[in-house]
Amino acid sequence: MPAFFFTVLILNALFFVFYGVQSLVSKWMIAEFKRFGLNDAQRRATGVLQLLGAGGLFLGISYPPAGALAAAGFSVMMLVAFLVRLSIKDSVLLSLPSLVFLLINLYLTAGFLAALR
């Protein structure tokens, strides 16, 4: 596993651990999900999926199919997040992180899939 790929993988997984925990316990995130038009069940499901996906990314270090699945799932999640941001008329600056994480996870998906060949 190339060093750059490994570094991006670890940082991405740690981000999603942090964001997953925040989605479950942070008052600010509770308010953000309400602003997004999402309910508490959707917020909790998002947090749990982020924690599970981060685990899948870490598992992907030794078992690439798990990493590919997790990174692909995060790609879909970040595409939906970007579309939600656009639908509620957030600025480009507020929408940009979801787009950046979409691209990062597409990169990781491609890397994991290449490792399977």
N, C-alpha and C positions, 0 to 999 in steps of 0.2 A: 504494500500500500504506500504510494508516494507521500512524502512528508506534507506537501501542500494539501492534498486530499484529506489526509488524517487530521490536520489542524482545522480545516474547515468543518469536517465531520464533528470533531469534539466541541468546537465553539458553538456550532449549530445545535447539537444535542443539549449542551448546557443552557443555551438560550431557551430552548423549549422546556427544560426542567424548570427554570426560573418562571417563565411565562405560565406554565401549567399550574404551578403552585399559586402564583398570583391570581390566576383565574378562579381558583378555588377559595382563596381566603382574603383577598385584598378588597377593601371597600371601594377603592378607586376603580378596580376592574369590574366590580358589580355595577357601578354607575356607568362605566363604559359600555358594558353589554346591554344595559337598558337603552343607552343612547343609540346603539346599533340596531335596536328593535328586537333584541333577542331576550328570551326569558331565562330564569334561573336554571332550569333543566338543561337548556342549551349551553349555558355558561359552564355548568359543572361537567357536562359531557365533553366540551371543548378542553377543559383543564385535564380531565382524565385521559383523553385521547392524546394530548400533548405529552403527558408523562409516559404513557405507553409507547408513543412514537419515539420519544427520546431513548427509552430502553431498547427499542428496535434498532435505532441507530448505533447504540453502543454494542449491541449483539452483532450487528453487521460487521464489526471489526473481525470477528472470528467466523461468522456465518453470513456471507454476503446476501443471500436471499432475504433475510430479515431486514437488513439495511436498505435494500432496494424497495421493499414493501413500505417501510417506514418513510423513506425519503419521498416516494411517490405519493403516499398519503399526505405528507406535509405539503407537497406541491399542490395537491387538490385543495387542501385546507387554506393555503395562502392565496390561491386563486379566488376562492370564495370570499376570503377576508378582503382582498383587493376590490372585488365587485361590491361587497357590502359598503366599504368605504366610499366608493364612487356613488352608490345609490343614495347614501345619506348626505352627499355633497361635501364630503371632507375635502380639504385642500390636497393638492398634489404632494406637499410635504408630509402631511399626515398619512397619506395613502402609500407613500414610497416604501416604508419598511416592509409591508406585505408583498410588494412587488419584488423587492430585493431578496426576501426570503423565499419567494417562489423560484427565482432564478438560482439561488443557492441550492435549493432542494432538487431542482431539475438537474443541476450539475452533479449532485451526489447520486441521484437515481442513475444517471448515465454511467457514472464511475462504478457503481455497484454492479450494474448490468454488464459492463465491460469485464469485470472481474469474474463473472459467471461463464464467460466464453472460454 
